[in-house]
């Protein structure tokens, strides 16, 4: 249990999917202008990341892994293609569910909801799970913690950006420049967690 907790804290704070591994930068910068849309995107990413990681892990272990089906059959080269197909299917399911359950959040997320399909953080976590050789419980904890870390960072970033709208920012730094500077400072701040847990 302690190892799983350490893995979760490691994925949320130390090796944050956005700030340490630089995956998912497009939605991080695109959806973080308002905190409500950031939370909506974070919840969608949590659901998609955990569900798609679980499905892709199962497919990898049962079919795609070398010598999984037959001793002489190696279809491990299909991993990326199969994972992308699974992720796009899960995203379509989530998009339909959000459109039905919460139309306001669906409109707020706009084009960024279908873009979860191409969110490299989702594919990155699925690939990290199989490459690291995690067991099922470790895979679920790592996927959930990575998604929580994504949501935490995008929410913090969105609240900072909302406050920056009222700040006296020099004209040349308004918009993307101050957002990137803020993201860099957040990454430096999260580096302070590296001494807490090492795996």
Phi, psi and omega in degrees: 000320179296323178294322179293320177296318178297319178297319179296313179295322178301315182288326182284312190255311188282307179252055180303136187299329180270306191278335180254324183255353176057040175253141179082028182291324182301305177291332178300316180275329186279323186260357189270017180284331178231139184293329180294317178290328177295318177295317178300315178295320180298317179295318178297319179294321177302310182296312182295317184295315181292314182294313182291325177295321179295315181294313182294325177297315178298316178297320180295312183293325185269330188234310192277336182298146179301131181065023179283314181273300179232154183298322185269358184260123178236103177246026181293344177291346181272002186305307184299316182296313180296317180298318179295320177296317179296314181298317180294325177293316179296320179296319178299319178298314180296320179299315178296320180295315180294321179299323181281317187277315185226080182298330180294316178292323178300316179292322182294320181287330175054232184290342185287339178293309175296336180288350174300332177303319182263010178291114184293342178295321180296309179295321180299315179294320178298318179289322177299320180302315183280326181289326181282347180072033180294148169282174184301313181295321178294321179297316180294315179297315181296317180295313180296316180294321177297319179292320177295319176298319176300312181296316179301311183292317181292327178290313178301315180297320180293322178292324176294317180295325177296320178290327179294336177298332181258001181273160179271079182269134176304148186305319182291342182260356182293147177085231185297319181302313181291330177294317180291323176297317179297317178298320178297318178294324176296319179298320178296318179297319180289338176297337178296341179279353185298332180281349183289306186225134172234134179246000000 
